[in-house]
Amino acid sequence: MSEPIFVAFATQKGGVGKSTLTTLVASYLYYNEGIEILAVDCDHPQHTLDTYRKHDFTVVAENPYLKKLTHSFFQKFKRKLYRILLTPPEDAVQVAKDYIAEGHEPAVVFFDITGTINNRHIVGLLAQMDYIFVPITTETGEMTSSLTFANHVQNKMLTTGNTRLKAVNLVWNKIPSREKTKLCETIDRYAATLGLHSLDTVMVNSTKFAKDGQQVGRTGMFRSTMLPPDKRLMKGTNLEALVSEIRNIIKV
């Protein structure tokens, strides 16, 4: 068995979309493309991935349409849900290794991390990732925070060689169009002077990313830990392109 790839979507500031992107990419890889994955939720105290999973169980149990949809999907999929393990940051890598030692073989392990660079446990965990993707938006405060964080990881951690890190990439998120705006391109040029690179794919600003099912009605689920993104909601989101670009980077 080859070593699993450790991946994190990480930022310092909340609300930029790291947990949503983690869920979307992990679920797409697993449910749509059959890649074995593990998710490690070390985002204390929010534990957003765990919250998403509990919500998924609730709406699927109470909505007959989603219950039928889930049953039908798993009859064909013939695998269980991917695991979400809860742990404090300082134990995250060991918890993942213990899970793998039990005989599980994830190709990718996603870590949902609070990206503060003032906590030695977080810094130690970031240093053990293979790839870090930093969501960035065009909102001034969020943009500044993401650039500061990515610059620190790139130039204070990656370039020292005292880390497992292979690459740090910015991911434009919540953009008003499917292509990079002039502001995105301007910031990309500035980021390049810091040695930073952004993905070609941008994630649009869409309410679809918050569609996680309802307890009544026939509304599909887009952001789910239990199902692939609803095909009817995929159009215009760039999710498929994002996953493809990430797969090319992490080589799975």
Long-range contacts (C-beta under 8 A, 24 or more apart in sequence): 1-105, 2-107, 4-38, 4-96, 4-100, 4-105, 4-106, 4-107, 4-108, 4-109, 5-107, 5-108, 5-109, 5-130, 5-131, 5-250, 5-251, 5-252, 6-93, 6-96, 6-109, 6-111, 6-128, 6-129, 6-130, 6-131, 6-164, 7-108, 7-109, 7-110, 7-111, 7-129, 7-130, 7-131, 7-132, 7-133, 7-246, 7-250, 8-110, 8-111, 8-112, 8-113, 8-126, 8-129, 8-131, 8-132, 8-133, 9-110, 9-112, 9-132, 9-133, 9-134, 9-135, 9-171, 10-113, 10-114, 10-115, 10-126, 10-132, 10-133, 10-134, 10-149, 11-115, 11-134, 11-135, 11-136, 11-142, 11-145, 11-146, 11-149, 12-115, 12-116, 12-117, 12-145, 12-146, 12-148, 12-149, 13-141, 13-142, 13-145, 13-146, 15-142, 16-135, 16-136, 16-137, 16-142, 16-145, 16-146, 16-173, 16-174, 17-135, 17-137, 17-173, 17-174, 17-203, 17-209, 18-112, 18-113, 18-115, 18-135, 19-43, 19-46, 19-48, 19-49, 19-52, 19-112, 20-209, 20-210, 20-223, 21-133, 21-135, 21-171, 21-173, 21-203, 22-49, 22-110, 22-112, 23-49, 23-52, 23-223, 23-224, 23-225, 24-209, 24-222, 24-223, 24-229, 24-239, 25-110, 25-242, 25-243, 25-246, 26-82, 26-108, 26-110, 26-225, 27-82, 27-223, 27-224, 27-225, 27-227, 27-228, 27-229, 28-228, 28-229, 28-239, 28-240, 28-243, 29-108, 29-243, 29-247, 29-252, 30-82, 31-73, 31-77, 31-227, 31-228, 32-228, 32-229, 32-243, 33-243, 35-107, 35-108, 35-252, 36-82, 36-104, 36-105, 36-106, 36-107, 36-108, 37-82, 37-106, 37-107, 37-108, 37-109, 37-110, 38-82, 38-83, 38-85, 38-96, 38-99, 38-100, 38-104, 38-106, 38-108, 38-109, 38-110, 39-82, 39-83, 39-84, 39-85, 39-109, 39-110, 39-112, 39-225, 40-84, 40-85, 40-87, 40-92, 40-95, 40-96, 40-109, 40-110, 40-111, 40-112, 41-84, 41-85, 41-86, 41-87, 41-112, 42-86, 42-87, 42-88, 42-89, 42-91, 42-92, 42-111, 42-112, 42-113, 42-114, 42-125, 43-112, 43-113, 43-114, 44-88, 44-89, 44-114, 46-114, 47-86, 48-112, 49-84, 49-112, 49-225, 50-84, 50-86, 52-212, 52-223, 52-224, 52-225, 53-81, 53-84, 53-225, 53-226, 55-212, 55-213, 56-212, 56-213, 56-221, 56-224, 56-225, 56-226, 56-227, 57-226, 58-215, 59-212, 59-213, 59-214, 59-215, 59-221, 60-213, 60-226, 62-215, 62-216, 63-213, 63-214, 63-215, 63-216, 63-217, 65-217, 65-218, 66-213, 66-221, 69-220, 69-227, 70-226, 70-227, 73-227, 73-228, 81-225, 81-226, 82-225, 84-225, 88-121, 89-113, 89-114, 89-119, 89-121, 89-122, 89-124, 89-125, 90-121, 90-124, 90-125, 92-125, 93-125, 93-128, 107-252, 108-250, 108-252, 115-149, 117-149, 117-152, 117-153, 123-157, 126-153, 126-157, 126-163, 126-165, 127-157, 127-162, 127-163, 127-164, 127-165, 128-163, 128-164, 129-164, 129-165, 130-164, 130-165, 130-166, 130-250, 131-165, 131-166, 131-167, 131-168, 131-169, 131-249, 131-250, 132-165, 132-167, 132-168, 132-169, 133-168, 133-169, 133-170, 133-171, 133-199, 133-246, 134-168, 134-169, 134-170, 134-171, 135-170, 135-171, 135-173, 136-170, 136-171, 136-172, 136-173, 136-187, 136-198, 137-172, 137-173, 137-174, 137-175, 138-174, 138-175, 138-181, 138-183, 138-184, 139-174, 143-187, 146-170, 147-187, 147-190, 147-191, 147-194, 147-196, 150-191, 150-194, 150-196, 151-194, 151-196, 154-194, 154-195, 154-196, 155-194, 155-195, 159-195, 167-197, 167-249, 168-196, 169-197, 169-198, 169-199, 169-249, 170-196, 170-197, 170-198, 170-199, 171-198, 171-199, 171-201, 171-203, 171-242, 172-198, 172-199, 172-202, 172-203, 173-202, 173-203, 174-203, 174-204, 174-205, 175-202, 175-203, 175-204, 175-205, 176-204, 176-205, 177-202, 177-204, 178-202, 178-204, 178-236, 178-238, 199-242, 199-245, 199-246, 200-245, 201-238, 201-241, 201-242, 201-245, 202-238, 203-237, 203-238, 203-239, 203-242, 204-236, 204-237, 204-238, 206-236, 206-237, 208-233, 208-237, 209-237
